[in-house]
Amino acid sequence: MATAAHHHDEHPTGISRWLFSTNHKDIGTLYLLFSLLMFFVGGVMALVIRSELFQPGLQITNPHFFNQMTTMHALVMIFGAVMPAFVGLANWQLPLMIGAPDMALPRLNNWSFWILPFAFALLLSTLFLQGAGGAPATGWTMYPPLSIQGGIGVDLAIFSIHMMGISSVLGAINVIATILNMRAPGMTLLKMPMFAWTWLITAFLLLLAMPVLAGAVTMVLTDRHFGTSFFDAAGGGDPVLFQHVFWFFGHPEVYIMILPAFGIISQVIPTFARKPLFGYHSMVYATASIAFLSTVVWAHHMFTVGMPLAGELFFMYATMLIAVPTGVKIFNWIATMWRGAMTFETPMLFAIAFVFLFTIGGLSGLMVAVAPADFQYHDTYFVVAHFHYVLVTGAVVAIFAGAYYWLPKWTGHMYNEKLGKWHFWLTMIGMNLTFFPMHFLGLAGMPRRIPDYALQFTDFNQWATIGAFIFGFSQLLFAYLVIQTIRGGKKADSRVWEGAEGLEWTLPSPPPYHSFTTAPVVK
Amino acid sequence: MNRSDQRRRIVITAVILGAVALFFYIAAIVRFW
């Protein structure tokens, strides 16, 4: 034992290393690989949707299967790809950034991860139950009465959502306990890197939001099987109540998927502009303000249900208010780049793309926040365009920025810069070609979640489908690049990037299996 | 902060946060506000 303790890289080998791991780096790797796998699974579903929509009429799916695809695409991408990617980045980076030896609750960390493959096996298994109604076809929002009428797929989806919720809540508890109790001596809260700040605030949002989703789907389950009538109008229930409870979760969820992205961008831009982040304190306060506001705007998702005018006005103005702290952030990122000694390696390209494209999503968000105008936009492709700009050209692009930024640190090898740039440009062309025409389709009145459309929408749909295939297949380049970087390549030194600042860059690349066993002192 | 103090604070933090999560779950269903 005594000799083993002196070996920094002592760890179990084979399958038990991964199954029983309590190491934040291994669990981070598991999360990231799982997320990449789910990104491809959800991506295939997106391509089924886009293939069907290449032409008007019904080609390759029937309407029920099309609805299963839209539902599953959303559930897989939100809970399987984007959220686990951020948790993976948090697992890898938070202890390194705050100078902790590991996460605060390593066994809980193992459990948080290993719940996920089972949750998604359960969810995806519904696709093989086509004789019993197949996968849930309710939309990811699972609105009753549809979700009360659906087949066994809805029940299995509810169970898997409970599992995902438990995983997320345990993960959030771990993040908060780590950041509050395990920072290196001298690292006060207001000296923490922005990524740690955004994750701390995100973890509180998770803790608030995920149990509410669990409560909502529990009530759907009891309505379906145990004779309650929470949402069933026939028994005195109210379907609109579900929408309120769901979006009380759903809107913070949106910010759960974007705040860590803000954190990544706030790490990447200063590195490649070779300047400290402009307005660090205002960034922290802006993040906290966004998180607070995200809890009081939920009903902007349901302007058309017939709320009182005062409700419409409150939710409209509260939503618009979010543009203020978000604008502070955009301003700070641009000010950080202003007169910086900028270079444009792949992480920086993705970060700059994020600032541009997320802003487009933010501005269309401001449009749909206008209650009277939303009566026109609601349930059209304009909304689909809006949230894909926020989630794909926003969150996913930020995840790529973070992955390229930290990949040399994790693997000890530089990735292939030329291939990274190819991936970047193909992704940019693909994703914008996919999602930008959807704005026009929505404004012209094309409804979402419908497998057929009027002839006048054909051209823009064909552009979107071509873009989706370019976007989808160019992700294979990323998978190849990651494998290539893990297997070898030019050695990365500890600092990796000339302008990188922070504790993680004081460790060798790759960092030892057990890092910061004696806490560093931060001045 | 020594190791055992740190352990104690971690456990207390985790228990409080777990209680908060449970509160929101129950609150969403029983709606006692």
Interface residues (C-beta under 8 A of the other chain):
Chain A: A104 L105 L108 V169 A172 I173 N174 I176 A177 L180 N181 M182 L207 L208 M210 P211 V212 A214 G215 A216 T218 M219 V245 F248
Chain B: M1 Q6 R9 I10 T13 A14 L17 G18 V20 A21 L22 F23 F24 Y25 I26 A27 A28 I29
